[in-house]
Amino acid sequence: MANKEQETGVITSKSSEQLVNFLEESGLHKKDFAEMIGVTLSYVYSLIDNTLPFSTRATTLERIAVVMEEPPEIFPEYKVSEEPRLVDPGIQFLKEKQKEKNLSNLDLIKKFPRKKRVEIVDLWRGALPLPLDWNYLYSIAETLDVSADEIYPFWESRMQQYLMTGGIDLISNYYLINAMFEGAKKYLKV
């Protein structure tokens, strides 16, 4: 008795099988999945039906793993990325809030506009730091029922890092920086 792979002539890899199973179990459309991981729909089809070898790009595999909520090491093709992994306290805080809400990565990602989904995936995989744009950050926080008061200290810390990286001496400019953040708190009503 021939199995399905022998009948179709397509031999799927373990990684392809895992991906197919995930897409079927989650009911996630391939087009939505492609947007979440930043690839084309035809590329997703090639991953599934093995017209191309399964991706060995660390970025792509890490994005797939975030959406699937698995470590990227489940894919035999994965080689540890040489890209530095950010451990951002603000992102870790948001991930904890997500966990408290019992919200899967997939359900969280779906709550954002299609054009922002890959960016959320990159934040969650540690490729991007906490957003500097308050409105964008607060939209993520609101999705997780995090108040402005709770997320503000992480944003302020991130802004201080940004200013230091840009060459601002926070100590010699203490009064200016302090006035700026006091103004931001008033404006944001925090």
Backbone as a printed PyTorch tensor [residue, N CA C, xyz], in Angstrom:
tensor([[[ 0.8420, -1.1800,  0.0000],
         [ 0.0000,  0.0000,  0.0000],
         [ 0.8910,  1.2490,  0.0000]],

        [[ 0.7700,  2.0630, -1.0140],
         [ 1.6090,  3.2510, -1.1500],
         [ 1.0950,  4.3530, -0.2340]],

        [[ 2.0510,  5.0650,  0.3520],
         [ 1.6110,  6.1840,  1.1980],
         [ 1.3980,  7.4270,  0.3410]],

        [[ 0.8810,  8.4710,  0.9610],
         [ 0.5250,  9.6930,  0.2450],
         [ 1.7250, 10.3010, -0.4730]],

        [[ 2.9100, 10.2900,  0.1800],
         [ 4.1090, 10.8680, -0.4380],
         [ 4.4970, 10.1110, -1.6910]],

        [[ 4.3870,  8.7710, -1.6450],
         [ 4.7440,  7.9800, -2.8210],
         [ 3.7680,  8.2280, -3.9600]],

        [[ 2.4750,  8.4040, -3.6210],
         [ 1.4560,  8.6340, -4.6480],
         [ 1.6750,  9.9690, -5.3560]],

        [[ 2.0130, 11.0030, -4.5940],
         [ 2.1660, 12.3280, -5.1990],
         [ 3.5590, 12.5570, -5.7550]],

        [[ 4.5110, 11.7470, -5.3530],
         [ 5.8800, 11.9250, -5.8050],
         [ 6.6050, 13.0120, -5.0330]],

        [[ 5.9630, 13.5940, -4.0340],
         [ 6.5650, 14.6490, -3.2320],
         [ 6.9810, 14.0650, -1.8910]],

        [[ 8.2200, 14.2260, -1.5690],
         [ 8.7070, 13.7670, -0.2740],
         [ 8.8700, 14.9950,  0.6030]],

        [[ 8.1060, 15.0400,  1.6750],
         [ 8.1720, 16.2030,  2.5470],
         [ 9.1880, 15.9710,  3.6460]],

        [[ 9.8600, 17.0410,  4.0140],
         [10.8200, 16.9620,  5.1050],
         [10.0620, 17.0230,  6.4280]],

        [[10.7810, 16.7170,  7.4960],
         [10.1960, 16.7960,  8.8360],
         [ 9.7070, 18.2190,  9.0990]],

        [[10.4960, 19.1990,  8.7000],
         [10.1230, 20.6010,  8.9030],
         [ 8.8610, 20.9480,  8.1160]],

        [[ 8.7790, 20.4760,  6.8810],
         [ 7.5780, 20.7270,  6.0740],
         [ 6.3540, 20.1100,  6.7230]],

        [[ 6.5160, 18.9010,  7.2270],
         [ 5.3990, 18.2250,  7.9110],
         [ 4.9440, 19.0150,  9.1320]],

        [[ 5.8980, 19.4950,  9.9190],
         [ 5.5520, 20.2830, 11.1000],
         [ 4.7790, 21.5330, 10.7110]],

        [[ 5.2170, 22.1830,  9.6580],
         [ 4.5590, 23.3900,  9.1950],
         [ 3.1510, 23.0870,  8.6930]],

        [[ 3.0150, 22.0550,  7.8910],
         [ 1.6970, 21.6650,  7.3800],
         [ 0.7550, 21.3490,  8.5390]],

        [[ 1.2360, 20.5790,  9.5070],
         [ 0.4020, 20.2260, 10.6630],
         [-0.0280, 21.4670, 11.4280]],

        [[ 0.9020, 22.3850, 11.6320],
         [ 0.5690, 23.6210, 12.3530],
         [-0.5050, 24.4090, 11.6070]],

        [[-0.3180, 24.5950, 10.3080],
         [-1.2830, 25.3680,  9.5260],
         [-2.6620, 24.7170,  9.5490]],

        [[-2.6920, 23.3990,  9.4630],
         [-3.9810, 22.6920,  9.4950],
         [-4.6300, 22.7900, 10.8690]],

        [[-3.8580, 22.5340, 11.9220],
         [-4.4130, 22.5520, 13.2830],
         [-4.8700, 23.9410, 13.7010]],

        [[-4.1540, 24.9600, 13.2770],
         [-4.5050, 26.3290, 13.6800],
         [-5.5520, 26.9540, 12.7650]],

        [[-5.7670, 26.3580, 11.6010],
         [-6.7040, 26.9200, 10.6410],
         [-6.1910, 28.2200, 10.0260]],

        [[-4.8820, 28.4090, 10.0780],
         [-4.2630, 29.6340,  9.5680],
         [-4.0910, 29.5320,  8.0600]],

        [[-4.5830, 30.5350,  7.3560],
         [-4.4480, 30.5640,  5.9000],
         [-2.9860, 30.8270,  5.5430]],

        [[-2.5290, 30.1940,  4.4910],
         [-1.1360, 30.3140,  4.0660],
         [-0.7540, 31.7620,  3.7420]],

        [[-1.6810, 32.5300,  3.1990],
         [-1.4020, 33.9280,  2.8830],
         [-1.1520, 34.7200,  4.1720]],

        [[-1.9800, 34.4880,  5.1900],
         [-1.7830, 35.1680,  6.4730],
         [-0.4500, 34.7660,  7.0900]],

        [[-0.1310, 33.4970,  7.0050],
         [ 1.1320, 32.9990,  7.5430],
         [ 2.3140, 33.6590,  6.8340]],

        [[ 2.2220, 33.7620,  5.5100],
         [ 3.2950, 34.3980,  4.7260],
         [ 3.5220, 35.8340,  5.1840]],

        [[ 2.4430, 36.5660,  5.4220],
         [ 2.5680, 37.9500,  5.8940],
         [ 3.2200, 38.0190,  7.2660]],

        [[ 2.8850, 37.0610,  8.1250],
         [ 3.4270, 37.0540,  9.4860],
         [ 4.9270, 36.8120,  9.5190]],

        [[ 5.4190, 36.0400,  8.5530],
         [ 6.8450, 35.7190,  8.5650],
         [ 7.6330, 36.4960,  7.5080]],

        [[ 6.9520, 37.3820,  6.7880],
         [ 7.6290, 38.2730,  5.8600],
         [ 8.1270, 37.6300,  4.5840]],

        [[ 7.3510, 36.6890,  4.0530],
         [ 7.7130, 36.0390,  2.7880],
         [ 6.5090, 36.0620,  1.8560]],

        [[ 6.7110, 35.6360,  0.6250],
         [ 5.6010, 35.5830, -0.3330],
         [ 4.7990, 34.2990, -0.1350]],

        [[ 3.5760, 34.3290, -0.6370],
         [ 2.7130, 33.1520, -0.5800],
         [ 3.3440, 31.9820, -1.3430]],

        [[ 3.9500, 32.2640, -2.4930],
         [ 4.5650, 31.1860, -3.2730],
         [ 5.7260, 30.5460, -2.4990]],

        [[ 6.4170, 31.3460, -1.6980],
         [ 7.5120, 30.7920, -0.8870],
         [ 6.9550, 29.8310,  0.1730]],

        [[ 5.8240, 30.1970,  0.7840],
         [ 5.1990, 29.2970,  1.7720],
         [ 4.8200, 27.9840,  1.0950]],

        [[ 4.2410, 28.0690, -0.1000],
         [ 3.8930, 26.8400, -0.8260],
         [ 5.1390, 26.0040, -1.1050]],

        [[ 6.2380, 26.6500, -1.4400],
         [ 7.4630, 25.8900, -1.7130],
         [ 8.0000, 25.2330, -0.4370]],

        [[ 7.8030, 25.8710,  0.7220],
         [ 8.2090, 25.2590,  1.9900],
         [ 7.3720, 24.0160,  2.2770]],

        [[ 6.1050, 24.1080,  1.9470],
         [ 5.1740, 23.0200,  2.2420],
         [ 5.3630, 21.8400,  1.3030]],

        [[ 5.4720, 22.1150,  0.0140],
         [ 5.5310, 20.9910, -0.9300],
         [ 6.9420, 20.6090, -1.3650]],

        [[ 7.9310, 21.2420, -0.7200],
         [ 9.3310, 20.8960, -0.9760],
         [ 9.7890, 21.1000, -2.4060]],

        [[ 9.2130, 22.0880, -3.1030],
         [ 9.7490, 22.3940, -4.4300],
         [11.1060, 23.0650, -4.2800]],

        [[11.3340, 23.6410, -3.1080],
         [12.6420, 24.1520, -2.7140],
         [12.9880, 23.4830, -1.3910]],

        [[14.2640, 23.3270, -1.0820],
         [14.5900, 22.7960,  0.2400],
         [14.0330, 23.7280,  1.3190]],

        [[13.6830, 23.1530,  2.4480],
         [13.1500, 23.9590,  3.5420],
         [14.1800, 25.0240,  3.8890]],

        [[13.7050, 26.1850,  4.2650],
         [14.5690, 27.3340,  4.5260],
         [15.6740, 27.0150,  5.5320]],

        [[16.8380, 27.5580,  5.2700],
         [17.9270, 27.4720,  6.2500],
         [18.2360, 28.8640,  6.7960]],

        [[17.5090, 29.8710,  6.3300],
         [17.7110, 31.2430,  6.8200],
         [17.2440, 31.3210,  8.2670]],

        [[18.1470, 31.7150,  9.1430],
         [17.8270, 31.7880, 10.5650],
         [16.6470, 32.7150, 10.8220]],

        [[16.6100, 33.8470, 10.1480],
         [15.5210, 34.8100, 10.3620],
         [14.1730, 34.1780, 10.0480]],

        [[14.0720, 33.5320,  8.9000],
         [12.8100, 32.9090,  8.4980],
         [12.4170, 31.8100,  9.4710]],

        [[13.3570, 30.9590,  9.8380],
         [13.0470, 29.8660, 10.7580],
         [12.6450, 30.3890, 12.1340]],

        [[13.3020, 31.4410, 12.5920],
         [12.9330, 32.0230, 13.8930],
         [11.5340, 32.6250, 13.8380]],

        [[11.2100, 33.2740, 12.7300],
         [ 9.8620, 33.8370, 12.5900],
         [ 8.8050, 32.7310, 12.5710]],

        [[ 9.0850, 31.6700, 11.8330],
         [ 8.1590, 30.5370, 11.7990],
         [ 7.9880, 29.9800, 13.2120]],

        [[ 9.0950, 29.8350, 13.9230],
         [ 9.0600, 29.2800, 15.2780],
         [ 8.2500, 30.1640, 16.2190]],

        [[ 8.3730, 31.4870, 16.1060],
         [ 7.5940, 32.3920, 16.9660],
         [ 6.1060, 32.1990, 16.7080]],

        [[ 5.7140, 32.1630, 15.4470],
         [ 4.2980, 31.9880, 15.1200],
         [ 3.8000, 30.6400, 15.6340]],

        [[ 4.6230, 29.6080, 15.5200],
         [ 4.2380, 28.2690, 15.9750],
         [ 4.3940, 28.0810, 17.4850]],

        [[ 5.0330, 29.0560, 18.1520],
         [ 5.3510, 28.9790, 19.5830],
         [ 6.2020, 27.7530, 19.9120]],

        [[ 7.2300, 27.5900, 19.1100],
         [ 8.1860, 26.5040, 19.2790],
         [ 9.5900, 27.1000, 19.2590]],

        [[10.5600, 26.4120, 19.8480],
         [11.9420, 26.8920, 19.6900],
         [12.4030, 26.6190, 18.2550]],

        [[13.2140, 27.4980, 17.6850],
         [13.6370, 27.2840, 16.2940],
         [14.4440, 26.0030, 16.1090]],

        [[14.9800, 25.4800, 17.1940],
         [15.7760, 24.2480, 17.1170],
         [14.9470, 23.0230, 16.7300]],

        [[13.6130, 23.1370, 16.6850],
         [12.8070, 21.9930, 16.2380],
         [13.0150, 21.7170, 14.7580]],

        [[13.5600, 22.7150, 14.0540],
         [13.8280, 22.5360, 12.6330],
         [15.2670, 22.0670, 12.4550]],

        [[15.4720, 20.8940, 11.8700],
         [16.8370, 20.3950, 11.6620],
         [17.6890, 21.3510, 10.8240]],

        [[17.0580, 22.1660, 10.0040],
         [17.7770, 23.0970,  9.1360],
         [18.3120, 24.3180,  9.8870]],

        [[17.8460, 24.5290, 11.1080],
         [18.1880, 25.7490, 11.8530],
         [19.6230, 25.7230, 12.3490]],

        [[20.3020, 26.8050, 12.0650],
         [21.6370, 27.0570, 12.6050],
         [21.5050, 28.3030, 13.4580]],

        [[22.0620, 28.2880, 14.6380],
         [21.9230, 29.4150, 15.5530],
         [22.3520, 30.6890, 14.8440]],

        [[21.5000, 31.6810, 14.9510],
         [21.7300, 32.9550, 14.2820],
         [22.9320, 33.6760, 14.8730]],

        [[23.6690, 34.3400, 14.0010],
         [24.7850, 35.1550, 14.4660],
         [24.2980, 36.5530, 14.8060]],

        [[23.0470, 36.8200, 14.4790],
         [22.4180, 38.0920, 14.7950],
         [22.2380, 38.1470, 16.3200]],

        [[22.6540, 39.2510, 16.9390],
         [22.5130, 39.3150, 18.3970],
         [21.0480, 39.2670, 18.8100]],

        [[20.7860, 38.5680, 19.8840],
         [19.4340, 38.4480, 20.4230],
         [19.2680, 39.5160, 21.4970]],

        [[18.2630, 40.3420, 21.3230],
         [17.9830, 41.3820, 22.2990],
         [17.1420, 40.8010, 23.4360]],

        [[17.5130, 41.1480, 24.6300],
         [16.6790, 40.8030, 25.7700],
         [16.2070, 42.1430, 26.3180]],

        [[15.0480, 42.5470, 25.8780],
         [14.5020, 43.8480, 26.2360],
         [13.5150, 43.6600, 27.3840]],

        [[13.7510, 44.3080, 28.5220],
         [12.8530, 44.1440, 29.6660],
         [11.3990, 44.5060, 29.3500]],

        [[11.1900, 45.4970, 28.4930],
         [ 9.8230, 45.8760, 28.1210],
         [ 9.1230, 44.7870, 27.3310]],

        [[ 9.8410, 44.1800, 26.4050],
         [ 9.2640, 43.0770, 25.6210],
         [ 9.0030, 41.8840, 26.5370]],

        [[ 9.9410, 41.6020, 27.4490],
         [ 9.7490, 40.4900, 28.3900],
         [ 8.5110, 40.7330, 29.2500]],

        [[ 8.3170, 41.9770, 29.6880],
         [ 7.1390, 42.3380, 30.4710],
         [ 5.8590, 42.0760, 29.6700]],

        [[ 5.8520, 42.5040, 28.4030],
         [ 4.6750, 42.2910, 27.5580],
         [ 4.4180, 40.7990, 27.3190]],

        [[ 5.4820, 40.0350, 27.1540],
         [ 5.3220, 38.5830, 26.9740],
         [ 4.7170, 37.9400, 28.2230]],

        [[ 5.1210, 38.4230, 29.3980],
         [ 4.5440, 37.9030, 30.6500],
         [ 3.0560, 38.2290, 30.7290]],

        [[ 2.6890, 39.4420, 30.3260],
         [ 1.2700, 39.8290, 30.3190],
         [ 0.4860, 38.9620, 29.3370]],

        [[ 1.1030, 38.6580, 28.2080],
         [ 0.4700, 37.7790, 27.2260],
         [ 0.2290, 36.4020, 27.8410]],

        [[ 1.2280, 35.9130, 28.5490],
         [ 1.1230, 34.6060, 29.1920],
         [ 0.0010, 34.6040, 30.2360]],

        [[-0.0690, 35.6960, 31.0280],
         [-1.1280, 35.8210, 32.0400],
         [-2.5150, 35.8000, 31.3970]],

        [[-2.6320, 36.3700, 30.2120],
         [-3.9140, 36.3910, 29.4980],
         [-4.2000, 35.0720, 28.7850]],

        [[-3.2230, 34.1580, 28.8230],
         [-3.3710, 32.8660, 28.1520],
         [-3.6280, 33.0640, 26.6520]],

        [[-2.8840, 33.9940, 26.0620],
         [-3.0450, 34.3520, 24.6610],
         [-1.8800, 33.7780, 23.8640]],

        [[-2.1780, 32.9880, 22.8540],
         [-1.1140, 32.4040, 22.0310],
         [-0.4680, 33.4840, 21.1720]],

        [[ 0.7340, 33.2120, 20.6920],
         [ 1.4050, 34.1430, 19.7800],
         [ 0.5510, 34.3890, 18.5450]],

        [[-0.0240, 33.3300, 18.0160],
         [-0.8320, 33.4480, 16.8110],
         [-2.0300, 34.3630, 17.0530]],

        [[-2.7270, 34.1670, 18.1710],
         [-3.8790, 35.0100, 18.4790],
         [-3.4590, 36.4620, 18.6960]],

        [[-2.3110, 36.6700, 19.3330],
         [-1.8090, 38.0280, 19.5340],
         [-1.4890, 38.6810, 18.1920]],

        [[-0.7550, 37.9910, 17.3460],
         [-0.3430, 38.5380, 16.0520],
         [-1.5580, 38.9150, 15.2090]],

        [[-2.5990, 38.0910, 15.2620],
         [-3.8110, 38.3450, 14.4730],
         [-4.5350, 39.6250, 14.8970]],

        [[-4.2600, 40.1270, 16.0780],
         [-4.9250, 41.3320, 16.5730],
         [-4.3600, 42.6150, 15.9520]],

        [[-3.2930, 42.4950, 15.1840],
         [-2.6420, 43.6630, 14.5970],
         [-2.9090, 43.7360, 13.1050]],

        [[-2.8370, 44.9480, 12.5500],
         [-3.0070, 45.0880, 11.0980],
         [-1.9740, 44.2310, 10.3640]],

        [[-2.3390, 43.7460,  9.2220],
         [-1.4750, 42.8370,  8.4550],
         [-0.0640, 43.3800,  8.2640]],

        [[ 0.0600, 44.6710,  8.0090],
         [ 1.3770, 45.2500,  7.7360],
         [ 2.2510, 45.3240,  8.9820]],

        [[ 1.6810, 45.1810, 10.1520],
         [ 2.4510, 45.2490, 11.3990],
         [ 2.7890, 43.8600, 11.9600]],

        [[ 2.2270, 42.8280, 11.4060],
         [ 2.3640, 41.4930, 11.9860],
         [ 3.7960, 40.9810, 12.0040]],

        [[ 4.5330, 41.1620, 10.9220],
         [ 5.9120, 40.6760, 10.8860],
         [ 6.7640, 41.4350, 11.9120]],

        [[ 6.4320, 42.7040, 12.1260],
         [ 7.1640, 43.4870, 13.1190],
         [ 6.9010, 42.9540, 14.5380]],

        [[ 5.6730, 42.5640, 14.8090],
         [ 5.3490, 41.9570, 16.1140],
         [ 6.1370, 40.6580, 16.2730]],

        [[ 6.1900, 39.8550, 15.2300],
         [ 6.9570, 38.6020, 15.2600],
         [ 8.4240, 38.9070, 15.5590]],

        [[ 8.9850, 39.9330, 14.9130],
         [10.3860, 40.2850, 15.1380],
         [10.6280, 40.8150, 16.5540]],

        [[ 9.6680, 41.5500, 17.0950],
         [ 9.7860, 41.9840, 18.4970],
         [ 9.8280, 40.7620, 19.4140]],

        [[ 8.9400, 39.8200, 19.1770],
         [ 8.8250, 38.6320, 20.0390],
         [10.0150, 37.6890, 19.8900]],

        [[10.6740, 37.7030, 18.7320],
         [11.8290, 36.8070, 18.5790],
         [13.1260, 37.4500, 19.0570]],

        [[13.0540, 38.7000, 19.4970],
         [14.2330, 39.3630, 20.0410],
         [15.1070, 40.0310, 19.0020]],

        [[14.5320, 40.3600, 17.8550],
         [15.3080, 41.0140, 16.8040],
         [15.1570, 42.5280, 16.8390]],

        [[14.1360, 43.0160, 17.5320],
         [13.8900, 44.4530, 17.6280],
         [13.6900, 44.8380, 19.0920]],

        [[14.1270, 46.0420, 19.4560],
         [13.8740, 46.5090, 20.8230],
         [12.4590, 47.0770, 20.9460]],

        [[12.0830, 47.4040, 22.1510],
         [10.7920, 48.0330, 22.4150],
         [10.6370, 49.2480, 21.4970]],

        [[ 9.4820, 49.4100, 20.8590],
         [ 9.2960, 50.5540, 19.9560],
         [ 9.4290, 51.8900, 20.6760]],

        [[10.0400, 52.8440, 20.0020],
         [10.1380, 54.2060, 20.5240],
         [ 8.8360, 54.9730, 20.3090]],

        [[ 8.1130, 54.6400, 19.2700],
         [ 6.8550, 55.3040, 18.9500],
         [ 5.8240, 54.9440, 20.0190]],

        [[ 5.4550, 55.9320, 20.8350],
         [ 4.5450, 55.6870, 21.9520],
         [ 3.2070, 55.1230, 21.4800]],

        [[ 2.6380, 55.6920, 20.4260],
         [ 1.3250, 55.2220, 19.9650],
         [ 1.3680, 53.7540, 19.5560]],

        [[ 2.4200, 53.3720, 18.8690],
         [ 2.5640, 51.9710, 18.4540],
         [ 2.7580, 51.0710, 19.6750]],

        [[ 3.6420, 51.4840, 20.5690],
         [ 3.8810, 50.6980, 21.7830],
         [ 2.6020, 50.5770, 22.5950]],

        [[ 1.8790, 51.6780, 22.7330],
         [ 0.6630, 51.6380, 23.5330],
         [-0.4040, 50.7650, 22.8800]],

        [[-0.4230, 50.6850, 21.5480],
         [-1.3780, 49.7870, 20.8810],
         [-1.0740, 48.3290, 21.2220]],

        [[ 0.2070, 48.0050, 21.3460],
         [ 0.5860, 46.6500, 21.7600],
         [ 0.1580, 46.4300, 23.2100]],

        [[ 0.4480, 47.4180, 24.0590],
         [ 0.0910, 47.3160, 25.4760],
         [-1.4130, 47.1600, 25.6610]],

        [[-2.1880, 47.9730, 24.9630],
         [-3.6570, 47.8900, 25.0770],
         [-4.1730, 46.5190, 24.6790]],

        [[-3.5800, 45.9320, 23.6580],
         [-3.9860, 44.6080, 23.2070],
         [-3.8180, 43.5810, 24.3290]],

        [[-2.8480, 43.8190, 25.1990],
         [-2.5650, 42.9050, 26.3070],
         [-3.1400, 43.4080, 27.6320]],

        [[-4.0320, 44.4000, 27.5680],
         [-4.6420, 44.9960, 28.7650],
         [-3.6030, 45.5520, 29.7280]],

        [[-2.5680, 46.1510, 29.1770],
         [-1.5130, 46.7900, 29.9740],
         [-1.7810, 48.2920, 29.9510]],

        [[-1.8030, 48.9010, 31.1110],
         [-2.0950, 50.3320, 31.1910],
         [-0.8770, 51.1630, 30.7840]],

        [[-1.1470, 52.4300, 30.5060],
         [-0.0680, 53.3640, 30.1700],
         [ 0.9000, 53.4880, 31.3390]],

        [[ 0.3690, 53.4880, 32.5650],
         [ 1.2250, 53.5690, 33.7620],
         [ 2.1930, 52.3920, 33.8480]],

        [[ 1.7380, 51.2190, 33.4180],
         [ 2.5780, 50.0220, 33.5050],
         [ 3.6760, 50.0090, 32.4430]],

        [[ 3.3600, 50.4690, 31.2340],
         [ 4.3270, 50.3740, 30.1440],
         [ 5.2370, 51.6010, 30.0690]],

        [[ 4.8000, 52.7280, 30.6180],
         [ 5.5780, 53.9610, 30.5240],
         [ 7.0230, 53.8210, 31.0200]],

        [[ 7.2840, 53.2260, 32.1930],
         [ 8.6850, 53.1360, 32.6550],
         [ 9.5990, 52.4100, 31.6640]],

        [[ 9.0700, 51.4190, 30.9670],
         [ 9.8660, 50.7010, 29.9700],
         [10.1460, 51.6070, 28.7750]],

        [[ 9.1540, 52.3910, 28.3760],
         [ 9.3290, 53.3200, 27.2720],
         [10.3600, 54.3950, 27.6430]],

        [[10.2560, 54.9290, 28.8540],
         [11.2010, 55.9610, 29.2880],
         [12.6280, 55.4150, 29.3010]],

        [[12.7870, 54.2290, 29.8030],
         [14.1140, 53.6000, 29.8260],
         [14.6450, 53.4130, 28.4070]],

        [[13.7790, 52.9870, 27.5010],
         [14.1730, 52.7880, 26.1010],
         [14.5550, 54.1270, 25.4640]],

        [[13.8040, 55.1790, 25.7780],
         [14.1260, 56.5130, 25.2600],
         [15.4820, 56.9860, 25.7880]],

        [[15.7630, 56.7040, 27.0500],
         [17.0650, 57.0810, 27.6230],
         [18.1970, 56.3590, 26.8980]],

        [[18.0060, 55.0780, 26.6140],
         [19.0080, 54.3220, 25.8490],
         [19.2280, 54.9570, 24.4860]],

        [[18.1310, 55.3260, 23.8350],
         [18.1980, 55.9310, 22.5120],
         [18.9670, 57.2500, 22.5580]],

        [[18.6800, 58.0620, 23.5610],
         [19.3690, 59.3460, 23.6940],
         [20.8610, 59.1480, 23.9590]],

        [[21.1930, 58.1860, 24.8110],
         [22.6070, 57.9030, 25.1070],
         [23.3340, 57.4290, 23.8570]],

        [[22.6890, 56.5510, 23.1010],
         [23.2890, 56.0430, 21.8630],
         [23.5140, 57.1820, 20.8740]],

        [[22.6430, 58.1650, 20.9140],
         [22.7690, 59.3300, 20.0320],
         [23.7860, 60.3500, 20.5190]],

        [[24.4190, 60.0780, 21.6600],
         [25.4790, 60.9560, 22.1360],
         [25.0720, 61.9280, 23.2300]],

        [[23.8790, 61.8140, 23.7480],
         [23.4340, 62.7010, 24.8250],
         [23.9680, 62.1760, 26.1570]],

        [[24.6270, 63.0330, 26.9120],
         [25.0890, 62.6720, 28.2540],
         [23.9290, 62.9310, 29.2110]],

        [[23.3250, 61.8620, 29.6990],
         [22.1420, 61.9910, 30.5330],
         [22.4260, 62.6870, 31.8630]],

        [[23.6390, 62.5420, 32.3710],
         [23.9680, 63.1380, 33.6680],
         [24.1560, 64.6510, 33.5290]],

        [[24.9410, 65.0810, 32.5570],
         [25.1660, 66.5240, 32.4230],
         [23.9260, 67.2390, 31.8820]],

        [[23.0290, 66.5120, 31.2810],
         [21.7780, 67.0810, 30.7780],
         [20.5760, 66.6530, 31.6270]],

        [[20.8360, 66.3210, 32.8820],
         [19.8070, 65.7690, 33.7620],
         [18.5350, 66.6150, 33.7920]],

        [[18.6730, 67.9360, 34.0040],
         [17.4880, 68.7890, 34.1420],
         [16.6890, 68.8560, 32.8410]],

        [[17.3790, 68.9150, 31.7360],
         [16.7030, 68.9280, 30.4380],
         [15.9560, 67.6130, 30.2010]],

        [[16.6430, 66.5060, 30.4360],
         [16.0460, 65.1810, 30.2280],
         [14.8610, 64.9930, 31.1700]],

        [[15.0430, 65.3770, 32.4300],
         [13.9780, 65.2450, 33.4180],
         [12.7610, 66.0700, 33.0000]],

        [[12.9820, 67.3050, 32.5520],
         [11.8760, 68.1610, 32.1080],
         [11.1670, 67.5340, 30.8990]],

        [[11.9530, 66.9390, 29.9990],
         [11.3700, 66.3010, 28.8250],
         [10.4450, 65.1450, 29.2310]],

        [[10.9160, 64.3120, 30.1490],
         [10.0890, 63.1710, 30.5660],
         [ 8.9040, 63.6070, 31.4150]],

        [[ 9.0540, 64.6470, 32.2170],
         [ 7.9090, 65.1670, 32.9830],
         [ 6.8460, 65.6960, 32.0170]],

        [[ 7.2960, 66.3880, 30.9750],
         [ 6.3720, 66.8650, 29.9450],
         [ 5.6810, 65.7150, 29.2290]],

        [[ 6.4470, 64.6720, 28.9370],
         [ 5.8670, 63.4830, 28.2680],
         [ 4.8170, 62.8440, 29.1560]],

        [[ 5.0880, 62.7330, 30.4590],
         [ 4.1180, 62.1410, 31.3950],
         [ 2.8210, 62.9430, 31.4170]],

        [[ 2.9460, 64.2730, 31.4530],
         [ 1.7480, 65.1220, 31.4640],
         [ 0.9670, 64.9520, 30.1640]],

        [[ 1.6810, 64.9790, 29.0620],
         [ 1.0240, 64.8490, 27.7610],
         [ 0.3160, 63.4990, 27.6210]],

        [[ 0.9890, 62.4350, 28.0870],
         [ 0.4310, 61.0820, 27.9840],
         [-0.5580, 60.7630, 29.0970]],

        [[-0.6720, 61.6820, 30.0600],
         [-1.5480, 61.5020, 31.2230],
         [-1.1800, 60.2330, 32.0070]],

        [[ 0.1140, 60.0830, 32.2490],
         [ 0.6290, 58.9310, 32.9970],
         [ 0.9220, 59.3670, 34.4100]]])
